[in-house]
């Protein structure tokens, strides 16, 4: 199984999302999301090509965690890099801009 790495942006966005879930909803909602996120990450680590390819950028794949949350990742034979976590209710143009910035930096 491949090693999973979060980019700095993905780690920051995950932390921000978890904080929001606990503050606006509850600890139970936060823990439920963590469980779904962990299951999605484990699935992708085992079957990285099973999710759909992103229309945003060549080489990116997307994994839907919940109706509102999707993460985008790259992979090779040894690792998976989660590039960003995206709120699907936001403007898709922001996702394009965000992934362009991240991928141009070659994380």
LOLUMZA-878115 format. One record per residue: residue number from 1; residue in three letters; x, y, z of N, C-alpha, C, O in turn. Coordinates in nm, 4 decimals, always signed. Example, Ala and Ser with C-alpha at 12.3 -4.5 7.8 and 13.67 -1.06 7.14 Angstrom:
2
1 / ALA / +1.3190 / -0.5690 / +0.7800 / +1.2300 / -0.4500 / +0.7800 / +1.3200 / -0.3300 / +0.7800 / +1.4236 / -0.3319 / +0.8465
2 / SER / +1.2850 / -0.2250 / +0.7080 / +1.3670 / -0.1060 / +0.7140 / +1.2900 / +0.0030 / +0.7870 / +1.3409 / +0.1138 / +0.8039
END
This chain:
107
1 / UNK / +0.0840 / -0.1177 / +0.0000 / +0.0000 / +0.0000 / +0.0000 / +0.0889 / +0.1246 / +0.0000 / +0.1958 / +0.1260 / +0.0610
2 / UNK / +0.0434 / +0.2278 / -0.0685 / +0.1193 / +0.3513 / -0.0802 / +0.1111 / +0.4364 / +0.0466 / +0.0142 / +0.4287 / +0.1222
3 / UNK / +0.2148 / +0.5176 / +0.0682 / +0.2172 / +0.6140 / +0.1775 / +0.1348 / +0.7353 / +0.1353 / +0.1436 / +0.7798 / +0.0209
4 / UNK / +0.0550 / +0.7886 / +0.2271 / -0.0277 / +0.9051 / +0.1979 / +0.0325 / +1.0267 / +0.2661 / +0.0638 / +1.0241 / +0.3852
5 / UNK / +0.0482 / +1.1336 / +0.1885 / +0.1062 / +1.2589 / +0.2367 / +0.0081 / +1.3719 / +0.2067 / -0.0484 / +1.3782 / +0.0975
6 / UNK / -0.0120 / +1.4602 / +0.3029 / -0.0941 / +1.5797 / +0.2806 / -0.0028 / +1.6970 / +0.2501 / +0.0975 / +1.7175 / +0.3184
7 / UNK / -0.0372 / +1.7742 / +0.1478 / +0.0370 / +1.8969 / +0.1213 / +0.0113 / +1.9925 / +0.2374 / -0.0799 / +1.9709 / +0.3172
8 / UNK / +0.0907 / +2.0964 / +0.2463 / +0.0701 / +2.1956 / +0.3527 / -0.0692 / +2.2558 / +0.3426 / -0.1363 / +2.2759 / +0.4438
9 / UNK / -0.1124 / +2.2844 / +0.2206 / -0.2452 / +2.3432 / +0.2004 / -0.3543 / +2.2453 / +0.2431 / -0.4497 / +2.2851 / +0.3100
10 / UNK / -0.3417 / +2.1186 / +0.2058 / -0.4429 / +2.0191 / +0.2426 / -0.4495 / +2.0017 / +0.3941 / -0.5582 / +1.9908 / +0.4507
11 / UNK / -0.3347 / +1.9992 / +0.4594 / -0.3317 / +1.9853 / +0.6056 / -0.3980 / +2.1061 / +0.6720 / -0.4745 / +2.0910 / +0.7672
12 / UNK / -0.3684 / +2.2252 / +0.6215 / -0.4271 / +2.3471 / +0.6753 / -0.5784 / +2.3474 / +0.6556 / -0.6529 / +2.3815 / +0.7474
13 / UNK / -0.6244 / +2.3092 / +0.5355 / -0.7672 / +2.3089 / +0.5073 / -0.8405 / +2.2027 / +0.5896 / -0.9533 / +2.2250 / +0.6336
14 / UNK / -0.7767 / +2.0877 / +0.6103 / -0.8375 / +1.9835 / +0.6929 / -0.8518 / +2.0321 / +0.8370 / -0.9562 / +2.0129 / +0.8993
15 / UNK / -0.7487 / +2.0937 / +0.8886 / -0.7524 / +2.1472 / +1.0248 / -0.8628 / +2.2517 / +1.0393 / -0.9370 / +2.2521 / +1.1375
16 / UNK / -0.8723 / +2.3390 / +0.9412 / -0.9742 / +2.4437 / +0.9413 / -1.1151 / +2.3828 / +0.9354 / -1.2053 / +2.4275 / +1.0062
17 / UNK / -1.1331 / +2.2819 / +0.8514 / -1.2624 / +2.2159 / +0.8375 / -1.3026 / +2.1448 / +0.9670 / -1.4175 / +2.1546 / +1.0102
18 / UNK / -1.2087 / +2.0739 / +1.0284 / -1.2383 / +2.0037 / +1.1532 / -1.2752 / +2.1015 / +1.2646 / -1.3654 / +2.0746 / +1.3439
19 / UNK / -1.2071 / +2.2121 / +1.2701 / -1.2381 / +2.3152 / +1.3689 / -1.3790 / +2.3698 / +1.3463 / -1.4561 / +2.3876 / +1.4406
20 / UNK / -1.4109 / +2.3959 / +1.2205 / -1.5446 / +2.4461 / +1.1870 / -1.6530 / +2.3454 / +1.2264 / -1.7542 / +2.3828 / +1.2855
21 / UNK / -1.6316 / +2.2184 / +1.1937 / -1.7316 / +2.1163 / +1.2242 / -1.7584 / +2.1077 / +1.3744 / -1.8728 / +2.0933 / +1.4176
22 / UNK / -1.6522 / +2.1166 / +1.4521 / -1.6691 / +2.1078 / +1.5975 / -1.7369 / +2.2328 / +1.6535 / -1.8224 / +2.2230 / +1.7415
23 / UNK / -1.6994 / +2.3484 / +1.6034 / -1.7541 / +2.4740 / +1.6529 / -1.8991 / +2.4948 / +1.6086 / -1.9853 / +2.5274 / +1.6901
24 / UNK / -1.9252 / +2.4759 / +1.4800 / -2.0582 / +2.5031 / +1.4256 / -2.1564 / +2.3885 / +1.4468 / -2.2774 / +2.4108 / +1.4515
25 / UNK / -2.1059 / +2.2673 / +1.4595 / -2.1945 / +2.1517 / +1.4722 / -2.1718 / +2.0822 / +1.6062 / -2.2368 / +2.1149 / +1.7054
26 / UNK / -2.0793 / +1.9862 / +1.6085 / -2.0532 / +1.9168 / +1.7363 / -1.9300 / +1.8285 / +1.7227 / -1.8805 / +1.8052 / +1.6125
27 / UNK / -1.8818 / +1.7805 / +1.8352 / -1.7690 / +1.6870 / +1.8368 / -1.8071 / +1.5588 / +1.7630 / -1.7241 / +1.5003 / +1.6933
28 / UNK / -1.9310 / +1.5153 / +1.7780 / -1.9775 / +1.3937 / +1.7106 / -1.9705 / +1.4084 / +1.5581 / -1.9275 / +1.3161 / +1.4889
29 / UNK / -2.0122 / +1.5229 / +1.5063 / -2.0069 / +1.5486 / +1.3618 / -1.8612 / +1.5492 / +1.3153 / -1.8285 / +1.4933 / +1.2107
30 / UNK / -1.7757 / +1.6120 / +1.3927 / -1.6325 / +1.6169 / +1.3609 / -1.5740 / +1.4760 / +1.3547 / -1.5027 / +1.4423 / +1.2602
31 / UNK / -1.6041 / +1.3936 / +1.4554 / -1.5519 / +1.2564 / +1.4589 / -1.6078 / +1.1722 / +1.3447 / -1.5372 / +1.0881 / +1.2891
32 / UNK / -1.7335 / +1.1944 / +1.3101 / -1.7946 / +1.1235 / +1.1976 / -1.7231 / +1.1586 / +1.0668 / -1.6977 / +1.0715 / +0.9836
33 / UNK / -1.6910 / +1.2876 / +1.0500 / -1.6196 / +1.3284 / +0.9293 / -1.4794 / +1.2658 / +0.9261 / -1.4355 / +1.2175 / +0.8217
34 / UNK / -1.4105 / +1.2666 / +1.0387 / -1.2768 / +1.2070 / +1.0449 / -1.2828 / +1.0607 / +1.0026 / -1.1962 / +1.0139 / +0.9286
35 / UNK / -1.3835 / +0.9890 / +1.0484 / -1.4003 / +0.8486 / +1.0110 / -1.4193 / +0.8340 / +0.8596 / -1.3566 / +0.7482 / +0.7974
36 / UNK / -1.5045 / +0.9166 / +0.8009 / -1.5275 / +0.9116 / +0.6556 / -1.4007 / +0.9485 / +0.5791 / -1.3674 / +0.8858 / +0.4786
37 / UNK / -1.3310 / +1.0500 / +0.6270 / -1.2081 / +1.0935 / +0.5608 / -1.1030 / +0.9815 / +0.5665 / -1.0387 / +0.9513 / +0.4660
38 / UNK / -1.0861 / +0.9207 / +0.6837 / -0.9893 / +0.8110 / +0.6988 / -1.0222 / +0.6940 / +0.6069 / -0.9326 / +0.6370 / +0.5448
39 / UNK / -1.1488 / +0.6581 / +0.5979 / -1.1898 / +0.5484 / +0.5094 / -1.1602 / +0.5823 / +0.3637 / -1.1153 / +0.4964 / +0.2878
40 / UNK / -1.1849 / +0.7061 / +0.3248 / -1.1573 / +0.7497 / +0.1872 / -1.0081 / +0.7448 / +0.1571 / -0.9671 / +0.7008 / +0.0497
41 / UNK / -0.9274 / +0.7902 / +0.2523 / -0.7816 / +0.7894 / +0.2341 / -0.7309 / +0.6458 / +0.2224 / -0.6478 / +0.6169 / +0.1364
42 / UNK / -0.7791 / +0.5564 / +0.3067 / -0.7367 / +0.4159 / +0.3007 / -0.7771 / +0.3512 / +0.1691 / -0.7011 / +0.2730 / +0.1121
43 / UNK / -0.8968 / +0.3837 / +0.1206 / -0.9423 / +0.3316 / -0.0073 / -0.8508 / +0.3782 / -0.1206 / -0.8073 / +0.2986 / -0.2038
44 / UNK / -0.8226 / +0.5083 / -0.1221 / -0.7373 / +0.5659 / -0.2266 / -0.5957 / +0.5090 / -0.2179 / -0.5323 / +0.4854 / -0.3208
45 / UNK / -0.5458 / +0.4870 / -0.0972 / -0.4115 / +0.4311 / -0.0808 / -0.4028 / +0.2910 / -0.1411 / -0.2991 / +0.2512 / -0.1941
46 / UNK / -0.5120 / +0.2180 / -0.1323 / -0.5132 / +0.0822 / -0.1854 / -0.5499 / +0.0782 / -0.3339 / -0.4955 / -0.0027 / -0.4090
47 / UNK / -0.6414 / +0.1648 / -0.3761 / -0.6896 / +0.1655 / -0.5147 / -0.6857 / +0.3075 / -0.5721 / -0.7914 / +0.3669 / -0.5937
48 / UNK / -0.5693 / +0.3622 / -0.5969 / -0.5602 / +0.5029 / -0.6381 / -0.6253 / +0.5346 / -0.7737 / -0.6645 / +0.6486 / -0.7986
49 / UNK / -0.6363 / +0.4361 / -0.8589 / -0.6956 / +0.4615 / -0.9906 / -0.8463 / +0.4394 / -0.9925 / -0.9101 / +0.4590 / -1.0959
50 / UNK / -0.9038 / +0.3991 / -0.8802 / -1.0466 / +0.3682 / -0.8752 / -1.1359 / +0.4922 / -0.8741 / -1.2538 / +0.4840 / -0.9085
51 / UNK / -1.0811 / +0.6049 / -0.8355 / -1.1619 / +0.7273 / -0.8332 / -1.1533 / +0.7959 / -0.9685 / -1.0694 / +0.7630 / -1.0523
52 / UNK / -1.2410 / +0.8904 / -0.9867 / -1.2480 / +0.9574 / -1.1156 / -1.1325 / +1.0562 / -1.1349 / -1.0855 / +1.1188 / -1.0399
53 / UNK / -1.0888 / +1.0680 / -1.2590 / -0.9853 / +1.1666 / -1.2910 / -1.0488 / +1.3046 / -1.2867 / -1.1638 / +1.3234 / -1.3263
54 / UNK / -0.9723 / +1.3993 / -1.2385 / -1.0212 / +1.5353 / -1.2264 / -1.0254 / +1.6038 / -1.3621 / -0.9348 / +1.5875 / -1.4438
55 / UNK / -1.1300 / +1.6798 / -1.3852 / -1.1394 / +1.7605 / -1.5065 / -1.0621 / +1.8905 / -1.4905 / -1.0436 / +1.9645 / -1.5871
56 / UNK / -1.0170 / +1.9183 / -1.3687 / -0.9484 / +2.0438 / -1.3381 / -0.8063 / +2.0451 / -1.3918 / -0.7632 / +2.1440 / -1.4512
57 / UNK / -0.7336 / +1.9368 / -1.3717 / -0.5919 / +1.9326 / -1.4073 / -0.5538 / +1.7897 / -1.4431 / -0.5931 / +1.6958 / -1.3739
58 / UNK / -0.4783 / +1.7727 / -1.5495 / -0.4334 / +1.6398 / -1.5906 / -0.3476 / +1.5777 / -1.4805 / -0.2630 / +1.6445 / -1.4211
59 / UNK / -0.3703 / +1.4511 / -1.4546 / -0.2926 / +1.3800 / -1.3546 / -0.3546 / +1.3796 / -1.2164 / -0.3189 / +1.2969 / -1.1326
60 / UNK / -0.4472 / +1.4710 / -1.1917 / -0.5153 / +1.4764 / -1.0619 / -0.6335 / +1.3806 / -1.0599 / -0.7021 / +1.3621 / -1.1604
61 / UNK / -0.6557 / +1.3210 / -0.9457 / -0.7749 / +1.2397 / -0.9236 / -0.8534 / +1.3045 / -0.8121 / -0.7980 / +1.3800 / -0.7321
62 / UNK / -0.9832 / +1.2753 / -0.8061 / -1.0657 / +1.3326 / -0.7002 / -1.1386 / +1.2231 / -0.6256 / -1.1820 / +1.1239 / -0.6841
63 / UNK / -1.1512 / +1.2424 / -0.4965 / -1.2203 / +1.1469 / -0.4109 / -1.3251 / +1.2232 / -0.3300 / -1.2928 / +1.3159 / -0.2558
64 / UNK / -1.4495 / +1.1829 / -0.3453 / -1.5589 / +1.2460 / -0.2729 / -1.5668 / +1.1832 / -0.1338 / -1.5861 / +1.0625 / -0.1198
65 / UNK / -1.5515 / +1.2666 / -0.0319 / -1.5584 / +1.2213 / +0.1068 / -1.7030 / +1.2327 / +0.1554 / -1.7587 / +1.1373 / +0.2095
66 / UNK / -1.7622 / +1.3487 / +0.1357 / -1.9029 / +1.3729 / +0.1660 / -1.9583 / +1.4548 / +0.0501 / -1.8846 / +1.4935 / -0.0406
67 / UNK / -2.0876 / +1.4806 / +0.0538 / -2.1499 / +1.5605 / -0.0512 / -2.0839 / +1.6988 / -0.0621 / -2.0794 / +1.7577 / -0.1701
68 / UNK / -2.0334 / +1.7494 / +0.0498 / -1.9751 / +1.8832 / +0.0517 / -1.8232 / +1.8862 / +0.0403 / -1.7663 / +1.9924 / +0.0151
69 / UNK / -1.7565 / +1.7737 / +0.0581 / -1.6105 / +1.7730 / +0.0668 / -1.5474 / +1.6699 / -0.0263 / -1.5856 / +1.5529 / -0.0278
70 / UNK / -1.4507 / +1.7165 / -0.1030 / -1.3766 / +1.6325 / -0.1966 / -1.2290 / +1.6610 / -0.1791 / -1.1902 / +1.7752 / -0.1543
71 / UNK / -1.1453 / +1.5573 / -0.1917 / -1.0020 / +1.5864 / -0.1948 / -0.9440 / +1.5456 / -0.3291 / -0.9915 / +1.4530 / -0.3947
72 / UNK / -0.8397 / +1.6181 / -0.3676 / -0.7721 / +1.5970 / -0.4949 / -0.6311 / +1.5478 / -0.4658 / -0.5646 / +1.5967 / -0.3745
73 / UNK / -0.5861 / +1.4497 / -0.5449 / -0.4566 / +1.3892 / -0.5165 / -0.3829 / +1.3467 / -0.6432 / -0.4414 / +1.3295 / -0.7501
74 / UNK / -0.2523 / +1.3307 / -0.6260 / -0.1621 / +1.2756 / -0.7266 / -0.1049 / +1.1478 / -0.6691 / -0.1040 / +1.1305 / -0.5473
75 / UNK / -0.0573 / +1.0580 / -0.7532 / +0.0037 / +0.9362 / -0.7004 / +0.1086 / +0.8807 / -0.7949 / +0.1090 / +0.9082 / -0.9148
76 / UNK / +0.1982 / +0.8008 / -0.7360 / +0.2942 / +0.7222 / -0.8138 / +0.2989 / +0.5835 / -0.7499 / +0.2083 / +0.5474 / -0.6747
77 / UNK / +0.4014 / +0.5065 / -0.7783 / +0.4071 / +0.3690 / -0.7281 / +0.4223 / +0.3597 / -0.5763 / +0.3832 / +0.2593 / -0.5167
78 / UNK / +0.4782 / +0.4624 / -0.5134 / +0.5063 / +0.4531 / -0.3703 / +0.4258 / +0.5472 / -0.2814 / +0.4118 / +0.5215 / -0.1618
79 / UNK / +0.3726 / +0.6560 / -0.3377 / +0.3018 / +0.7494 / -0.2505 / +0.1828 / +0.8154 / -0.3178 / +0.1705 / +0.8198 / -0.4402
80 / UNK / +0.0963 / +0.8661 / -0.2321 / -0.0203 / +0.9439 / -0.2719 / -0.0042 / +1.0791 / -0.2056 / +0.0211 / +1.0870 / -0.0853
81 / UNK / -0.0184 / +1.1847 / -0.2823 / -0.0118 / +1.3177 / -0.2235 / -0.1474 / +1.3849 / -0.2378 / -0.1933 / +1.4121 / -0.3487
82 / UNK / -0.2109 / +1.4112 / -0.1238 / -0.3361 / +1.4856 / -0.1252 / -0.2987 / +1.6321 / -0.1429 / -0.2356 / +1.6931 / -0.0566
83 / UNK / -0.3386 / +1.6860 / -0.2556 / -0.2988 / +1.8211 / -0.2942 / -0.3843 / +1.9263 / -0.2242 / -0.3325 / +2.0250 / -0.1719
84 / UNK / -0.5157 / +1.9043 / -0.2238 / -0.6048 / +1.9996 / -0.1585 / -0.7353 / +1.9318 / -0.1194 / -0.7707 / +1.8260 / -0.1714
85 / UNK / -0.8040 / +1.9936 / -0.0289 / -0.9373 / +1.9519 / +0.0129 / -1.0294 / +2.0664 / -0.0262 / -1.0010 / +2.1827 / +0.0025
86 / UNK / -1.1396 / +2.0329 / -0.0918 / -1.2232 / +2.1379 / -0.1493 / -1.3685 / +2.1239 / -0.1067 / -1.4245 / +2.0143 / -0.1073
87 / UNK / -1.4286 / +2.2363 / -0.0698 / -1.5711 / +2.2428 / -0.0386 / -1.6450 / +2.2544 / -0.1719 / -1.6293 / +2.3536 / -0.2432
88 / UNK / -1.7242 / +2.1551 / -0.2053 / -1.7891 / +2.1493 / -0.3370 / -1.8927 / +2.2593 / -0.3589 / -1.9398 / +2.2788 / -0.4709
89 / UNK / -1.9279 / +2.3306 / -0.2531 / -2.0249 / +2.4402 / -0.2678 / -1.9576 / +2.5692 / -0.3136 / -2.0254 / +2.6676 / -0.3430
90 / UNK / -1.8263 / +2.5690 / -0.3196 / -1.7531 / +2.6895 / -0.3596 / -1.7431 / +2.6991 / -0.5119 / -1.7710 / +2.6029 / -0.5834
91 / UNK / -1.7038 / +2.8141 / -0.5588 / -1.6866 / +2.8393 / -0.7014 / -1.5770 / +2.7492 / -0.7568 / -1.4647 / +2.7527 / -0.7065
92 / UNK / -1.6060 / +2.6683 / -0.8594 / -1.5046 / +2.5793 / -0.9180 / -1.3813 / +2.6529 / -0.9720 / -1.2734 / +2.5944 / -0.9817
93 / UNK / -1.3970 / +2.7785 / -1.0065 / -1.2822 / +2.8566 / -1.0543 / -1.1760 / +2.8678 / -0.9449 / -1.0568 / +2.8749 / -0.9749
94 / UNK / -1.2182 / +2.8693 / -0.8192 / -1.1221 / +2.8748 / -0.7086 / -1.0390 / +2.7471 / -0.7024 / -0.9206 / +2.7506 / -0.6687
95 / UNK / -1.1018 / +2.6347 / -0.7351 / -1.0297 / +2.5080 / -0.7355 / -0.9236 / +2.5078 / -0.8444 / -0.8110 / +2.4637 / -0.8215
96 / UNK / -0.9582 / +2.5560 / -0.9605 / -0.8617 / +2.5630 / -1.0711 / -0.7445 / +2.6512 / -1.0322 / -0.6289 / +2.6142 / -1.0528
97 / UNK / -0.7738 / +2.7674 / -0.9764 / -0.6690 / +2.8601 / -0.9336 / -0.5816 / +2.7967 / -0.8251 / -0.4589 / +2.8062 / -0.8300
98 / UNK / -0.6442 / +2.7333 / -0.7292 / -0.5720 / +2.6719 / -0.6177 / -0.4810 / +2.5583 / -0.6647 / -0.3654 / +2.5508 / -0.6231
99 / UNK / -0.5312 / +2.4714 / -0.7494 / -0.4488 / +2.3596 / -0.7958 / -0.3365 / +2.4077 / -0.8867 / -0.2275 / +2.3505 / -0.8856
100 / UNK / -0.3613 / +2.5116 / -0.9650 / -0.2545 / +2.5673 / -1.0478 / -0.1406 / +2.6195 / -0.9612 / -0.0236 / +2.5946 / -0.9904
101 / UNK / -0.1741 / +2.6910 / -0.8560 / -0.0722 / +2.7453 / -0.7654 / +0.0052 / +2.6314 / -0.7004 / +0.1283 / +2.6337 / -0.6974
102 / UNK / -0.0654 / +2.5329 / -0.6488 / -0.0017 / +2.4212 / -0.5787 / +0.0869 / +2.3398 / -0.6725 / +0.2019 / +2.3104 / -0.6397
103 / UNK / +0.0347 / +2.3039 / -0.7870 / +0.1097 / +2.2176 / -0.8779 / +0.2271 / +2.2894 / -0.9425 / +0.3265 / +2.2260 / -0.9780
104 / UNK / +0.2168 / +2.4200 / -0.9581 / +0.3295 / +2.4952 / -1.0126 / +0.4453 / +2.5045 / -0.9144 / +0.5600 / +2.5238 / -0.9546
105 / UNK / +0.4151 / +2.4906 / -0.7845 / +0.5195 / +2.4933 / -0.6821 / +0.5894 / +2.3583 / -0.6715 / +0.6948 / +2.3477 / -0.6088
106 / UNK / +0.5312 / +2.2552 / -0.7323 / +0.5891 / +2.1194 / -0.7287 / +0.6121 / +2.0712 / -0.5862 / +0.7259 / +2.0491 / -0.5448
107 / UNK / +0.5062 / +2.0555 / -0.5136 / +0.5145 / +2.0146 / -0.3743 / +0.5850 / +1.8820 / -0.3617 / +0.6015 / +1.8311 / -0.2509
END
